[in-house]
Amino acid sequence: MVENLCWDSNFFNLKIGKIVWDENENLAIVDNEGYDLIYIFSNNARLNFPLVDKKIVYQINDLHEKELDAPNNIEFYQNSDEQYFNLLSLAWQSAEFSRFKLDKNFPENTYKDLYKEWLNKSISKDLATDIIIKTINDKIVGFATLARKSNLLADISLVAVDSSFRGLGIAKELVKNMIALAKQKGYDSIQVVTQLDNLVANNLYKKSGFLEINLTYIYHHCNHDTI
């Protein structure tokens, strides 16, 4: 059964659906529902559709039982035009492995509109509860967002570092502060989602104490030659 994705459909002006495939699902239905695009989520790495993402979920549990360093001089985002455009540029840089950038069926730079919408909703607190930043010489060179998945589970929605400042431990500091902040806010667990192909991010999360809990292969099936 295809799940209709109203938000995606409205945003991209397409009819978009989603299937979570298991061995009993008949994938022939993807051509018979009138959808322009269907996301297929599966634990099968060899489906006969274009593979656009390998989504890996990491988690740290029992935060309340762990000895963590106190947050290290956390700076919170202040809503100003200058900071906003800093964040937007960083968000676009972070999309290097995004399926919405990699899938060439989408018009070029469509991912920028998507990440801008995501950032705006994070600032308005529709999607995130906190945005922390890292500044060097009054310039934001990195940021991370914290979201509430449930009363007990926090989510690091995005970690972004300016390409000119990578390798300086900024992402490590942001993640460390996010973990400490989540514990401070009373969460029991914290998760982060990234792409398996993003080797730098995977290495960072593992070194930060996260354990892999799930790997999902995501396919995009277009019912037309081009979106």
C-alpha positions, 0 to 999 in steps of 0.5 A, spaced: 500 500 500 502 506 498 502 512 503 500 519 500 505 524 502 501 530 502 507 535 504 512 532 499 507 532 494 505 540 495 512 542 496 514 539 490 508 540 486 508 532 484 504 526 487 509 523 491 508 516 495 512 512 500 512 504 501 516 501 506 517 494 503 518 488 506 518 481 502 510 480 502 509 487 499 508 487 491 512 492 488 508 492 482 503 497 485 508 502 484 506 503 477 499 503 478 497 508 483 498 514 479 504 517 483 509 521 479 514 519 484 514 513 490 520 513 495 521 506 497 524 504 504 527 497 505 532 493 508 533 490 502 540 493 498 538 490 491 531 492 489 531 493 482 530 501 483 534 507 483 538 507 490 538 514 492 540 513 500 543 508 505 540 512 511 543 510 518 540 511 525 545 512 531 543 512 538 545 513 545 541 510 550 541 511 558 543 519 558 541 519 565 546 514 567 552 517 563 558 521 566 558 527 561 562 533 560 558 540 561 556 543 555 562 547 553 560 555 552 554 553 548 552 559 543 545 559 541 542 562 535 540 569 535 535 571 529 538 576 525 539 577 518 546 576 518 546 569 522 540 567 518 544 567 511 550 564 515 546 558 517 543 558 510 549 557 506 551 552 511 545 548 511 546 548 503 553 545 504 551 540 509 546 537 503 552 534 499 549 527 500 542 528 500 538 524 496 534 530 494 541 533 491 543 526 488 537 524 484 538 528 478 530 527 476 529 533 481 531 540 477 537 543 479 538 546 486 531 544 488 534 541 494 536 548 496 529 550 497 528 544 501 533 545 506 531 553 506 524 550 508 527 546 513 531 551 516 525 556 516 521 551 520 527 550 525 528 557 527 520 558 528 521 551 532 516 547 528 522 542 527 527 544 532 527 546 539 534 549 539 539 551 534 547 552 537 552 555 533 560 555 533 563 562 531 570 564 529 571 571 528 564 573 529 562 568 523 558 562 524 562 556 521 558 551 524 551 549 527 547 543 529 539 543 531 536 539 536 529 536 535 524 532 540 522 526 537 518 524 544 518 525 551 524 521 552 528 521 545 532 527 542 534 528 535 540 531 532 537 533 526 543 537 522 550 538 523 553 543 518 560 545 518 563 550 513 568 547 508 573 552 510 573 550 517 573 542 517 578 538 520 578 543 526 574 539 531 568 543 530 563 538 528 565 534 534 564 540 539 557 541 536 555 534 537 558 533 544 554 539 546 548 537 543 549 530 547 550 534 554 544 539 552 539 533 551 541 530 558 540 537 561 533 537 558 531 530 561 532 526 555 533 519 556 536 517 549 539 521 543 539 519 536 542 522 529 541 520 522 546 520 516 548 517 510 552 511 510 556 514 504 558 520 509 564 516 512 566 522 516 560 523 519 559 516 521 566 516 524 564 522 528 558 519 531 561 512 533 567 516 536 562 520 540 559 514 543 553 513 538 551 505 536 548 503 530 540 501 531 538 501 523 540 501 516 535 503 511 535 503 503 531 508 500 529 508 492 526 513 488 521 510 483 519 515 478 513 514 473 515 518 468 522 519 464 523 526 468 520 529 474 
